[in-house]
Amino acid sequence: MEAFKKLTGLVGPVDRVNVDTDAIIPKQFLKRIERTGFGQFLFFEWRFDEEGNDNPSFSLNQDRFQGSSILISRANFGCGSSREHAPWAILDYGFKVIIAPSFADIFYNNCFKNGILPIKLSEEQVEDLFQRTAANDGYKLTVDLENKTITDGNGLNIAFDLDEHRRQFLLQGLDDIGLTLQHEEQIAAYEAKKAAKQFA
């Protein structure tokens, strides 16, 4: 997994509450066996009309938000079923940070396991980000995980909280397997000792 330390990126808004995982990646696209390629189906029923054409009323289809890597949304983002395909689709589309007032627990945990930084801010702070994004074409934020700050070029400076264990996961680019492999020597020594006792 790629380490995350600092990102300056374009902000893309999805101004909806209770964005569930079926909206993030509809169930008909869960048949793929690999973890990549899901980005093309992100927010599928919102991004496209019934003929498969871009829906011009959906925010992320606007030219000004193309190439966004920081997603802002409203409360309870990632609710619904526990499908891990949801963060896969978000990451594959190009988003590396999600900012919202709250997240569904399973989705929130899955983000860290897949290299995405989900940041919880207050409703007021998120509303301010929506206003800034609407008022400025090409609005960018810098997310600094080492210092736990969010800044822009116009004086914004927000500190955010994050569990230290999860922060280290991202800073070091570790998933659960990578974390376990940090203790590979001790694991091998234990297994060798156990095997020696069995055949003694």
C-alpha positions as CSV (number, residue, x, y, z in Angstrom):
1,M,0.0,0.0,0.0
2,E,1.3,3.5,-0.9
3,A,2.3,5.6,2.1
4,F,0.3,8.8,2.7
5,K,2.1,11.9,4.2
6,K,0.9,15.0,2.4
7,L,-1.4,15.7,-0.5
8,T,-2.3,18.9,-2.3
9,G,-5.3,18.2,-4.5
10,L,-8.4,19.5,-6.2
11,V,-11.6,19.3,-4.2
12,G,-14.6,17.5,-5.6
13,P,-18.0,17.9,-3.9
14,V,-20.8,15.4,-3.4
15,D,-23.4,17.5,-1.5
16,R,-25.6,14.7,-0.1
17,V,-26.2,13.1,3.3
18,N,-26.3,9.3,3.9
19,V,-24.3,8.4,0.8
20,D,-24.5,4.6,1.0
21,T,-22.2,2.0,-0.5
22,D,-24.7,1.0,-3.1
23,A,-24.7,4.6,-4.4
24,I,-20.9,4.6,-4.3
25,I,-20.6,1.3,-6.2
26,P,-23.9,-0.4,-7.3
27,K,-24.2,-4.1,-6.7
28,Q,-24.2,-5.1,-10.4
29,F,-20.5,-4.2,-10.6
30,L,-19.3,-6.4,-7.7
31,K,-18.6,-9.4,-9.9
32,R,-15.0,-8.5,-10.7
33,I,-12.4,-10.5,-8.8
34,E,-9.6,-7.9,-8.8
35,R,-9.4,-4.8,-6.7
36,T,-8.9,-2.4,-9.5
37,G,-11.1,-1.1,-12.3
38,F,-14.0,-0.1,-10.1
39,G,-13.4,3.7,-10.5
40,Q,-15.4,3.8,-13.8
41,F,-18.5,2.7,-11.9
42,L,-18.2,5.2,-8.9
43,F,-21.5,6.9,-8.2
44,F,-22.7,5.2,-11.4
45,E,-26.4,5.9,-11.1
46,W,-25.7,9.6,-10.4
47,R,-23.0,10.1,-12.9
48,F,-24.8,8.6,-15.9
49,D,-28.3,8.7,-17.3
50,E,-30.3,5.6,-18.5
51,E,-28.5,5.8,-21.9
52,G,-25.1,5.8,-20.3
53,N,-24.4,9.4,-21.1
54,D,-22.9,11.8,-18.5
55,N,-25.4,13.4,-16.2
56,P,-24.6,17.1,-16.4
57,S,-26.4,17.8,-13.1
58,F,-24.1,15.6,-11.1
59,S,-21.3,17.7,-9.6
60,L,-18.3,15.5,-10.3
61,N,-19.2,15.5,-14.1
62,Q,-18.5,19.3,-14.2
63,D,-15.2,20.2,-16.0
64,R,-14.0,22.2,-12.9
65,F,-13.9,19.0,-10.8
66,Q,-12.2,16.7,-13.2
67,G,-9.0,15.2,-11.6
68,S,-10.2,15.8,-8.0
69,S,-8.3,13.8,-5.4
70,I,-10.1,15.2,-2.3
71,L,-13.8,14.4,-1.9
72,I,-16.1,16.4,0.4
73,S,-19.5,15.2,1.4
74,R,-22.1,15.3,4.2
75,A,-22.9,13.2,7.3
76,N,-23.0,9.4,7.5
77,F,-20.9,8.9,4.4
78,G,-20.4,5.2,3.4
79,C,-23.5,3.8,5.2
80,G,-25.3,0.7,4.1
81,S,-23.7,-2.7,3.3
82,S,-20.1,-3.4,4.3
83,R,-18.8,-3.9,0.8
84,E,-15.0,-3.2,0.6
85,H,-15.6,-2.4,-3.1
86,A,-16.7,1.1,-2.1
87,P,-13.3,2.3,-1.0
88,W,-11.7,0.4,-3.9
89,A,-13.9,2.4,-6.3
90,I,-13.2,5.7,-4.6
91,L,-9.4,5.1,-4.7
92,D,-9.5,3.8,-8.3
93,Y,-11.3,6.9,-9.4
94,G,-8.6,9.1,-7.9
95,F,-9.8,10.2,-4.5
96,K,-7.2,9.8,-1.7
97,V,-8.9,11.9,1.0
98,I,-12.6,12.1,2.0
99,I,-13.8,14.9,4.3
100,A,-17.2,14.6,6.0
101,P,-18.9,15.2,9.3
102,S,-19.3,11.5,10.0
103,F,-18.7,8.1,8.4
104,A,-20.3,4.6,8.8
105,D,-17.9,2.6,11.0
106,I,-17.1,-0.3,8.6
107,F,-16.6,2.0,5.6
108,Y,-14.3,4.2,7.8
109,N,-12.2,1.3,8.8
110,N,-12.0,0.0,5.3
111,C,-10.6,3.3,4.1
112,F,-7.5,3.0,6.2
113,K,-7.0,-0.6,5.0
114,N,-7.0,0.7,1.4
115,G,-4.8,3.8,1.7
116,I,-7.6,6.4,1.9
117,L,-7.6,9.1,4.5
118,P,-11.1,9.8,5.9
119,I,-11.3,13.0,7.9
120,K,-14.1,13.9,10.3
121,L,-14.8,17.7,10.6
122,S,-17.7,19.5,12.2
123,E,-20.8,20.3,10.1
124,E,-19.8,24.0,10.2
125,Q,-16.3,23.3,8.9
126,V,-17.6,21.0,6.1
127,E,-20.1,23.7,5.1
128,D,-17.3,26.2,4.9
129,L,-15.4,23.9,2.6
130,F,-18.5,23.5,0.3
131,Q,-18.8,27.3,0.2
132,R,-15.1,27.7,-0.6
133,T,-15.3,25.0,-3.3
134,A,-18.3,26.6,-4.9
135,A,-16.8,30.1,-4.9
136,N,-13.4,29.2,-6.3
137,D,-12.8,27.4,-9.6
138,G,-10.0,24.9,-9.2
139,Y,-10.2,25.0,-5.4
140,K,-7.4,23.0,-3.8
141,L,-6.6,21.9,-0.3
142,T,-3.4,20.6,1.3
143,V,-3.9,17.7,3.7
144,D,-0.8,17.2,5.9
145,L,-1.1,13.9,7.8
146,E,2.1,14.3,9.6
147,N,0.9,17.5,11.2
148,K,-2.9,16.7,11.0
149,T,-3.8,19.9,9.3
150,I,-5.9,21.0,6.3
151,T,-4.9,24.3,4.6
152,D,-5.6,26.2,1.4
153,G,-4.0,29.2,-0.3
154,N,-6.5,31.7,1.3
155,G,-5.7,31.5,5.0
156,L,-7.7,28.3,5.9
157,N,-6.0,26.3,8.6
158,I,-7.9,23.4,10.2
159,A,-6.5,20.9,12.7
160,F,-8.1,17.4,12.6
161,D,-8.0,14.5,15.0
162,L,-7.1,11.0,14.1
163,D,-6.3,7.8,16.1
164,E,-2.5,7.5,16.2
165,H,-2.6,3.8,15.2
166,R,-4.6,4.6,12.1
167,R,-2.3,7.6,11.3
168,Q,0.7,5.3,11.4
169,F,-1.0,2.8,9.2
170,L,-1.2,5.5,6.4
171,L,2.1,7.2,7.1
172,Q,3.9,3.9,6.7
173,G,1.7,2.5,3.9
174,L,0.7,-0.5,6.0
175,D,-2.3,-2.7,5.7
176,D,-3.1,-5.6,8.1
177,I,-0.7,-7.9,6.3
178,G,2.0,-5.4,6.2
179,L,1.6,-4.7,9.9
180,T,2.0,-8.4,10.6
181,L,5.1,-8.7,8.4
182,Q,6.8,-6.1,10.5
183,H,7.2,-8.9,13.0
184,E,8.3,-11.5,10.5
185,E,11.5,-12.5,12.3
186,Q,9.7,-13.0,15.6
187,I,7.0,-15.1,13.9
188,A,9.6,-17.3,12.1
189,A,11.5,-17.8,15.4
190,Y,8.3,-18.8,17.2
191,E,7.3,-21.2,14.5
192,A,10.8,-22.8,14.4
193,K,10.7,-23.2,18.2
194,K,7.2,-24.8,18.1
195,A,8.2,-27.1,15.3
196,A,11.4,-28.2,17.2
197,K,9.2,-29.1,20.3
198,Q,6.8,-31.1,18.2
199,F,9.6,-33.3,16.7
200,A,11.8,-33.5,19.8
